[in-house]
Amino acid sequence: MLRNLVPYLLVFILCGCKAEPSQKEIPQKEIKVAFIADVHFADVYPNLEGSDYKGIYDSIHNRSTLLRTMNAQLHSTRLFNENYFAFFAALDDAVAKGIKTIALPGDFSDDGQPLHIKGLGKILDRYAEEHGISFFLINGNHDPTTPFGEEGGKSDFLGANGKAQPLMSEVGKYKADKKSQNPTQVVTDLKEWGYADMVQELKHHGFFPKRDYRFWSTPFSEYAYEDYGFEKAKKASGLKRRTYNLDVAEVALPDVSYLVEPVDGLWLLALDANVYLPKENSSGFSGAGIGYNEVLTHKKHLIRWTEKVVQEADRLGKTLIAFSHYPMVDFNDGASEDIKALFGKKAFQAHRIPSQLVGKTFANAGLKIHVGGHMHINDTGVITTAEGHTLVNIQSPSLAAYVPAYKIITVKNDQLEVETVVLDEVKGYDTFFGTYEKEYAFLASDIANDLWEKKILSSTSYLAYTQMHLQELIRLRFIPTDWPEELTQQLLNRRGWELLTVLERDENLVTQLQEVGLTKQDFIGWEGADLIVDFYKFKNGDELAKRDIDAVRLKAYQFLLKKWSENEGKSSLKQFAAIFKKQMQGEPSVQFSIDLGTGKLMK
């Protein structure tokens, strides 16, 4: 009898030895999360039934459109119209890759207008239903623009005859210029929603708990992980329970931060880093936009909560990824002080650069990974504190600007793999080019001073279109407002060879060029204006810029910057070279891995 049982006992013993393997031996399923930042969604095909204004009729697609002018787009850091199609392209790409979890780190709308929030909600609902996607949104400074909403509208929609069309949410808000604009019309759904209306419209996408979430909480909820229940979470999710007070104002302000476990083992920490301060000489609140520099002084409860969440994630063995609209770490590759010295403290959105204290504070709170947006750039920033804590800040680009891209983070055991997906091709990006032709014709005949470069309407891809958008933005806005006249005089209207010989005689350069495999010809095919555009490509795209700049020209730039850097004394060219070189030498930002134990980046 015993002899017959021995084989079974051995099997039982062996199975028992494997019944409780160490945590590292347990195979874990890969989890993929897409981060699509700064969509700035505006519904170009909205429902205008409740308005006297019906938009511009598109005879090709048999529907009315609501567009901003090309002139408005080329003076803005973001597109207003074509990013509509880019959003669908990103969602379809994520679906094709089998991704079921998508986070939107703020500015998912353009000023929180109900017309556009409703359109966005319908798209998210449809993709959730048809493809089983769970969306997790957190708000940015454009959604909402103020905590409790206000009247709104824009003066630069595209109207009949190529003229700008002012549309406002109430009568008397704007007086149109007869020469350049059509008469102002009222569209009530262009008011700017506050928190309550916005999150209610998007209630299914992270802001409130759902039964299929494994866990959901806020900075203000009091239940523990072990006694979590949907009804408890639902009760704690009401906006009246999610408020904080400013020292400088009596009114309670909303905070829609939340923590969610959408799939086993993954915690997404959505931080509402919007800070609204009372206006000094009038009623209401100023818009958000500064980010974590103001969180440190006005929303300290978020720091305490983050530290608590980190401790719980460690205790429970959860992988924690935080995301919000604003960066937590300097995004200029160490060039911020140089930028301020050359271009001024207000140029290049310097006021939005997070202080070192921000990164140190959240790193010392234990946070290791944060995904941000806001700046419309591709970047990776790393900060390690004196206490030995490391925080990696991943900047997800915008779909509405160069480089149009989004991030995918794959969780693999103790490692995160980060991939950047560029939207080179977008179906429908040229849909409105014929309409812009009419705008151009009007401007060319009546307002030549505002003329933009028509060549943008010959763009052969969405990526090329965003490159041209950046080029025109630099010409029409950045150079006139941000660049010192002394520097532009030295750069503009000069070919590369002239820029190279401005500090050194020709005969001294021939041998040096031969030694690095360059010739004089490599400096003749481009100008200072091209150098400036490619500088912005690196500033916005980081490593992605190398895809879009000819390798020989890039080599020529590196030689030129080296020569400027070697110049004795202080000069604006030397300062500019120092900035440009740093922007070209940042942390890996396209495809890399992060060791969750050490915080180290690996290509």
N, C-alpha and C positions, 0 to 999 in steps of 0.2 A: 504493500500500500504506500509506504513512505517512498520506496524506490520509484514508484510511478508518479509521485507528486513532485519529485526533485526538479524535473525540467520546468514545471510550471512555477515553482518557487523561484528558480533562477530568473525566469522571465519577469516575474513580479518584482524581484529585487532590482534587476537592471532597469526596468521601466520606472521604478521608484527613484532610482538615482538620477533620472532625467526629468523627473516631474517638477523639480524646482531649480532650473538653471539660473545662472546669474543674469542680471538685467541685460548685459552686453551680448549675451548669447541668444537672447530672444530676437528673432528676426522681426524687424519693424517695417511696415509698409511705407513707401515713399509718399510724402504729402506735398502737393504742389499748390502754391498760392501766387496768383497774379496781382501785381500792384499797378493800377492805371491811374496816374495822378494828373491833376490839372486838365481835365477834359474840357472845361469851360463850355459845357453843352448849351447850345442855343437851338431851339427847335426851328429849323428853316421851313418846315411844313406844318405850322401850328393850326390849331382850331381857332379861327377868327370869327366864328358865328355871332358872338356877342358884341362885336365891334362894327362900327361903320366903315372902318378901314379894312380892306380885304387883301392887302398885299399886292405883289406883282404876279400876274398870271403867267405861268410857265406853259406855253402851248405844246412844248415837246413832251412833257410829262403830265400834262392835263391837270395841273394843280397850282394853287397859289403859293407863293413863297414869301418869307419874311427875312430879308437880308440886310446886313450892314454894308456900307459902301466899301469898295476896295481902298479908298483913301483912308478910311478909319482903320482898316486892318493893317495898312502899311505904316501907320503911326503908333501902333499898339504892339506890345510884347507878345500878343497872342492873336491867332486868327479867330474870327467870329462865325464864319460860315462853313468852310471846308472841313473843319474839325468834326462836324456832324458825321461826315462819311468816314473819317478816321476812327471815330468811336466804334462804328459798326465793324470796321476792319479789324480793330483790336479785339473786340468781343468774338468775332468769328474765328480769329486766329487762336484765341484761347480755347474756344470750343473744339477746334480741330486738334488741339494738343491734349484734349481730354481733361482740361482744368475745370474743377468744380467749385473752387473758392476764389473769389475776386474781391480785392479791397480797393477802394477809391479814396486816396488820402487828400481829400479836400479840393475845393474849387471844381466840383463836379458840375456846377452850374455857373452861369455868368450873371451874378448879382441876385440870385435867388428869386427871380421873377416867376410868378405862378404859371405863366404861359410856358416857360421852359422847364420848370420843375415837374409839371404835369406830364410833359412830353418825355422827360427823362424817366419818370416813374413807370410809364407804360412800357418803355423799352426794357427796363430792368425786370419788370413783372413778366414780360414775354419770354425773355431769355431764362429766367428762373423756372418758368413753367415748361418750356420746350426743351431745355437742355439740362435741367436739374442743377443750375448754378446758384450758389449762395453768395449774395453780395453783402459787403460790409463797408458802409460809408462813414466817414467822419468829415465834419464841415471845415471849410477854409474861410478866408476873409471875404470871398465873393458869395458865400452861402452860409449864413446870411450876411448882408453888409452891415446891419445893425441888429441888436438883440430882439427888438420888438417890431421891426418893420417900419417902412415909410413909403411915401409916394415916390415914383421913379419914372424912368423913361430914358430915351436916347435921342439926340438930335441928328444922328447920322445914319439912320436906316436908308436904304436905297429905294427911291421913289420913282415916279413917272418921269420920263424924258431924261433920265440919267441924273436928276437932281437928288440932293439929300432930302430925306423925309423925316422931320421930327415927329416922334410918337411919344406921348406922355400919358400917364395914368390918370391925370385930372386936368380939367380946364384951367388955363391961365398959368400953367407951370413954365411955359417956354414961348418966346416970341420968335418966329422964324425970320430969317433974312431973305427978303424977296428975291434978291439976285441969285443966290446960290441954293435956296431951299424951297421946297413946296410948303404950303400952309400947314401948320401944326394940326395933328389929329389926335384924338383920344382913344387909347386902348387900355381899359382899366386893368387888364391882367399883366400890365407892365409895371405895376407897383412892386416894391421889393419886400418880400415876405420876411417875417422874423422867425425865430426858432420854432414857435408852436405850430404854425401852419406848415413850415417846411418839413419838419420831422414827421408830422402826421401824414403828409402826402407820401413820404418815403418810409413809412412805419415798418414795412416788411424787410428792410434791408439793414439790419444791425442795430438801429436805434432803440429797438424794443425786443424783449425776449420772444423766442418761439419754442414750441414744444419739442422740436427736434434738436435744439441746441443741447449739448451736454452740460453746459454751465453758462450763466450770464449774470453779470453784476455791474454795479456802478461805484463811484467813489463814496456814495452816500448810503448804499445798502449795507445791512448789518449781518446777514446770514453767512454761515461758513460753507465750504465746499461739501462737507459731509451731510449737512442737513438742507441742501439745496432742493428746491422744488419750483416748478413752473409758476404756480400760483403765488408763491412768495416773490419771485422775480417780477411777475406782472404787477403786483401791488407796489413794489419798490421802483417801478419804471416810470411812474407818472412824473411829468415835468415839475409839478409842484414840490416833489421830493428831491429834485435834482437841481438845487440852486446853491449859490454861495454869495457872500456879501463883500463888497469892496470897502476899504477904509475911507475912501473918498466919496462914497455915495450911499444913500440909505436904501435904495431899491435892491431887491434880490435879483441876481442875474442867473440865467440858465447855464448849465454845463451838461452837455450830452455825451460825455466820455462814457465808455463802457468796456468791459472785458467779456470775451466770448470764447467758448470752446466749441467750434463748429464740427470738428471731428476729434476722435479720441487722441489725446496727447498733444494737441496744438492749442495754444492760447494766443489769441490776437488781442492786443491791448490798444484800443482806439482812444487817443487822447485829444480832447477838444482844447486846443491851445489858443483859441481866439480870446483876446483880451479887449474889452470895450471900455473906454474911459469916458466920463462925462465931459462934454464940451465946455470950455472955459467960459465963454461969453454968451452961450445960448443953451436952449434946452436940447435934450437928446444926447446921444453918444457918438463919439468919433468911431470911425471904422477900425477894424482890426487890421493887422498887417505886419506888425513888428515881430510877433512870435514869442519865442521862449525867453528873450530878455525881459519881457514884461510878465511872463509866467512866474519867474523867480520872485517878483515883488508883489504880484497881485493874485496869483492862483497857487499858493504854496501847498494847498491841499492835494494838488495833482502830484507833487513830489512825494509827499507822505504816502499817498495811495500807491504810486509806482513802486516804492520800496516794499510796501506790504504785498503787492502782487508778485514781485520778484521772489520774495521769501516763500510765498505759497506755491509758486511754480516749482521752486527748488524742492520743497518738501514733498510735493506730489509727483515730481518727475515729469513735468510738462515742459514742452518747448515753447518759449515765450518770444513772440515777435511784436514789437510795438510799432504803431504807425500813426502819423498825424500829418497835418498840412505843412508844418514848419520844420526846417532843419535844426538839429541839435548840435551840429559840429560845423566849424568853418568850412565853407565850400569852395574856397579860392586857392587851394593847394599851397597854403602858406604865403600867399601874395597879398593878403588883405591890407596890411600896413603899407606896402609899396603902392597899392592902388590908391589908398587914401592920400598918400604923399604926393602922387603925380596928378591924380584926377580930382582930388578934393573929397571931403568927408561926406558929401551928399551924392556923389556920382556913383554909378554902378550899383545902386541900391545898397550902399554901404551900411545904411541904418538897419538893414535886415540881417546883417551878419551876426550869428549868435556869438556871444562872448565865450571865452574859455570856461568861465564859471558855469555856463549852461551844461556843456559837455561833462565837466568834472562832477557837477551835482548829480546828473542822472547816471553817470558811470558809477559813482560811489553809492548810489541807491541800488546798484546791482544790475542795472539794465545793460544788456550786451548788444542787442540788435534793434535799430530803429530805421524805419523807412519814411522819408519825408518827400515833400514836393515844393510848391510855392515859387521856387526860383526858376523853373523851366530849364533845368540843367541835368546833365548826367554826371554824377560824381560819387566818389566814395571818400568819406572822412573818418579818420580813426583818432581817438584820444585815449591815452593811458594815464591814469592819475598816479600821484606819488604813493597812494595806497595800493597800487597794483591792479586797479580795476580798468578794464578796457571796454569802450563803447564804439561800435561801428555804425556810422550813419550812412545809409544808402539813399542817395537822391535819385528819385525816379523822374525821368524827363516828362515833358508835357506832350500830349498828342496835338496840341495847337501851335507848336513852334518847332524850330530846328533845335535838336534832332528829335523828330517825332518817334517816340519809342515807349515801351513799357517794360517792367521787370517781372521775371518769374523767379520765385525762391522755392527751391526743392529741399525739404527736410529729409535728411538721411542720417539716422542715428544721432551721433554727436556732431554732425556737420551740416552746414547749409551751403547749397550750391546756388549761385546767383547768375542769372542769364538776362541779357538785355536784348529785347526784340525790336528791331527798327522797322518802321512801316514805310518801306521803300515805295511800295505800290498800294494805292488805295482806289478802289472802284468808285467812280463818280466824283472824284476830286475836281474835275474840270466842268462840272455840270453848269455852273453859272458864268463861265467865261464869256459867253455871248452877251449876257446881261451887263457885265462889266465893260464891254465894248461901248455900250451906250453911255455909261458914266464917263468913260475916257473921252468920248466925242464931245460931251457937254463941257467937261473941264478944259479941253483943248481949245474950244471956241470961245469960252466965256471967262474962265478962271485959270489961266495958264500957270500962275504961280504955284498952284496946288497940284501940278501935274506929276503923276507917278510914272514909273517906267513900264511901258506897255509890253515889254518883252516878257513880263511875268506870265502873260496869257499864252505864251508859247511853251510853258513848262511841260516836260514830257513825263513827269512822275510826281507823286506827292512829295517825295523827298526833295526833288529839284525845286518844286514849288515853295517849300519851306526855306530852302536855301536862298531863293530869290526874295522871299519875304524878309529874311534876315538882312540881306544886302540892302534892300530899300529902307528898312527900319534904321539901319546904321546911317545911311545917307540923309534921310529925312528927319531923324530925331536924335540919334545918339551923338553923332559928330557935332551938330549944332549946340547940344545942351551939355554934353559930358566931357568933351575933349578940349584941352588947352589949345589956344590958337597957335602958340609957338610950336607945338608938336605936330599939328595938322599941316602947318606950313612946310615943315621939314619932310613930311611923308607924302602928301597929296601931289599929284601931277609930276611925280618923279618915277622913272623906271628903276627896277631893282639894281641895275649897275650904278646908277647915280646915287642911290641910297648906300651902296657899298663903298663908293669912292668919296663920300662926303667927308670922311675922317682919315682917309689914307690914299696915297697916290697909286695910280693904275699899275705901274711897273712893279710895285711891291706885292701885288696880289696874285699875279699870274702863276708864280711858282707855288704859292700857298694853295691855290685852287687845284692845281695839278696833283698835289699831295693828297687831297681828299676826294679826288675824282670828279671835280667840277670844272666848268669852263665859263668864260665870259658870257657865252650864249645862254647859259642857264639863268642869268640875271636880267635878260632883256625882254622876255616874254610876259612879264608881269610888272605891276606898278604898286606904289605905296597903298593905294586904295584896296588892292587885292590882299596885301599884307594885313590890313586892318580887318577885312572880312574874315580872313583865315584865323586871325587872333580871336575873334568872337566865336568862330567855330570850335576852337579849343576851349574857350571859356564856357560855352554852352554844352559842348559834346564830349569834352575830355578825350579819352581814347577813340571815341567814335569819329572824331574829326579826321583821323588818319585815313579813314575809308574814302573821304571826299576831297583830299588834297593830294595832288600829284607827288609821288615819292621824290622825284628830283627837285621839285620846287621846295618840298619840305626840307630836304637836305641843304638847299640854298638858304632857306630861312635860318636854319641852325648855324650855318657859317656866318651869316650876316649878324645875327644876335650875339655870337661869340665876339666878333670884331667890335661891335658897339660896347659890349661889356668890358672889353680891355681898354677902352678909352680912359685916359687919365682925367681926373676931375669929375664933377657932377654935371650931367646933362640930361635933358628929357629923353633923348634916345637911349642913353644908358639905363635910365630908370625903366623905360618901356621894355627894353631887352630883358631886364631882371624879372619883370612881371610875366612876360611872354614865356620865358624859359621855365618858370615855375609852373605855369599852366600846362606845359607840355610834359611835366614829370610827376604827375599825381599818382595816387594809389590805383591799383587795378579797378576798373569800373565797368567793364563790358561783360566778362565772364570770369568768375573767380569763386573760390570757396572760403568759408569761414569756419574755423575750428571753434565750436561752442565752448570748449573747455578753456582755451587760451585766448580766444579773441583774435588770433592771428589770421591774416589773409593769405590765401594760396592761389596762385594762378592755375 
